[in-house]
Each structure stands twice: as structure tokens, then as C-alpha cells.
Amino acid sequence: MTPRSAAGAFAAAFGIVAGLVGTVTVAAAVLVALGLPSQSRADDVLPVLAPLPRPGTLVVALDLRDPVRQAGVVRDGEVILARGLEVDIAREIARRVGVPRVRFVYVRPASRLLAARVPPWNIVIGSIRATRESSRTADLSDPYLSTDQGVVLRRSLPPLQTLEELRTYRTCALRGSDGSGALAAVVQPVLRPILTSSTTRLFQLVQTGVCDAALVDADGIGRFAAGRGGLLGPIAARVEFGTGYVVAVTRGGPIAVEEVGRALRMMQADGTMHRLTQAWLQIDPARLHVLR
């Protein structure tokens, strides 16, 4: 080997070593920047972020739209003497996730319920549906109450068994309601449905036989038929429609949506949800026969 070639080989070897040293140095710097030890072992335990402390009070936002589902006296933004189906559901959720107290707050207008960037409440309950818009700002539970449409028949008609039977009837619903939407999208009746503007008129249409079957919100069908048992036919079926009502859980808060979902499933499994809906709505929509 000539002196010139030996010098070239030495320079190349030195470059490789320098490159390796540089790589190790950069890697060590990255580890330090990330807060990790430069000589970690397989059994090293990575730091775990501490969970948010469990609150002593579950703050629940209400819109007070429906007096049967939620009602109370508003004082300085807080709802005292709160009552209703969704109020009782919120109390059950709190008990099952281990929060000892519940405080209800009234949010007006209702559009603010999911618009606040850092809401001062833990969950929102009341007329919230699982949509892309609502899921942008909160974590959504599984439905606790359906938005299906109950079917009220006129007198002398037998209970319905299939959707095909309903299609042959003269149907009716409130104009612009979920009932009219279900007629158009799901039922698709042979005869043009009758759309009216008031529940009083809707009842009269069924009572007089002008309409064979009315579609009414399943969660309101008990109130629609209350005290009118002898004037209407059987209420034993529903048409599936919509995504149902969900609980909106504040994202990043101390209560996780998985906890709320687990509590709701437990309420359905042990009969609590049936008992509450039967007490407040006079009927359990979930137990109506589904027309298919």
C-alpha cells in the first residue's frame, strides 16, 4: 500500500467512526428532550399520567324543553327541585359511577349545550341525538331512549305484525315531525298520508276513523293515549327511526363516556330503565313490537 492510499483509508475509517458517534449523540439528545433515560432497559416503566380526580358532584346541564322528561325551578342558573325521566336517569348515572351528589344547571338557549368550548358541566342530557355535529364537541353515549315512532291504530283494527300491513293503511302524523319523516323514509304507504298541525287534530283523525294509523313519538305515545283507551285501538308497535337520544359527556373531563355507557347498560339490564320510562312516560317504548 502506498502512503497516499493508506492516508485515504485512514480518512474513510475516521469518517465512519465520526458518523457513528454523531448518530449516537443525536439519539441521546432526542431521548433527553423526550424526558427518557438514554440507557433504557426492557423492564423500565414509562411514566403514567395521573387521572383526573373523581368529582364530589356531577354537574348536569338541562334544557327543560319537556316537563315530563325534565323540569324544575330555575334560580341563578341552577335547577332546584329537579324532576323528570332524564333527571332520574342522571341521578342513576351519578350513583353508578360513584359520584355522591348531583347538581343541575339550566342552559339557555339550548344551542349552547354543545357549543361551549370548556363547558362548566360534566354531562348534558336532553334531546341530544348522535350526529356528526354533536360529536365534534363532546363524547356521546349509546342511546338511553329511542326516537322510534309508535303506531296508534283506530278502534276495531287488530294489532300490526309487519311493516307491509301498515303500508296498506291510511296513515297520519304531525306535519314536520319525526312521524312524517318516518312515513316518507321507512313506511312509504300506498295511500298518501294525512299531515296535520296539532296533536288534538291527530287524535280526532284516528278516533273518527278518517286515519287508520297515526305515527307518534314513541316516548310521547303514552301521554297521547292517556285517558283515551276506549277511543283508540291498540298501541303495540313501533317503527324504527332515528338514532335515539344520547348523553353528551364533556371531553377531557373527570367522567369518561365509557363509564356513562356502562351505567346505562346496567340500568337496561337490571330493569331500572324500564321502571323509569314506565313511571314517567306511561309506557316503555323499548318493549313495543318493532315492525319490519
Secondary structure as UniProt FT lines:
FT   HELIX           3..33
FT   TURN            34..35
FT   TURN            38..39
FT   TURN            42..43
FT   STRAND          57..62
FT   TURN            67..69
FT   STRAND          71..75
FT   TURN            76..77
FT   STRAND          78..83
FT   HELIX           85..96
FT   TURN            97..98
FT   STRAND          101..106
FT   HELIX           110..114
FT   STRAND          123..129
FT   HELIX           132..135
FT   TURN            136..137
FT   STRAND          138..140
FT   STRAND          149..153
FT   TURN            155..156
FT   HELIX           163..167
FT   STRAND          171..174
FT   TURN            175..176
FT   HELIX           178..182
FT   HELIX           183..187
FT   STRAND          194..196
FT   HELIX           199..207
FT   TURN            208..209
FT   STRAND          213..217
FT   HELIX           218..220
FT   HELIX           221..225
FT   TURN            226..227
FT   HELIX           229..231
FT   STRAND          237..239
FT   STRAND          245..250
FT   TURN            251..252
FT   HELIX           257..269
FT   TURN            270..271
FT   HELIX           272..281
FT   HELIX           285..287
FT   STRAND          289..290
//
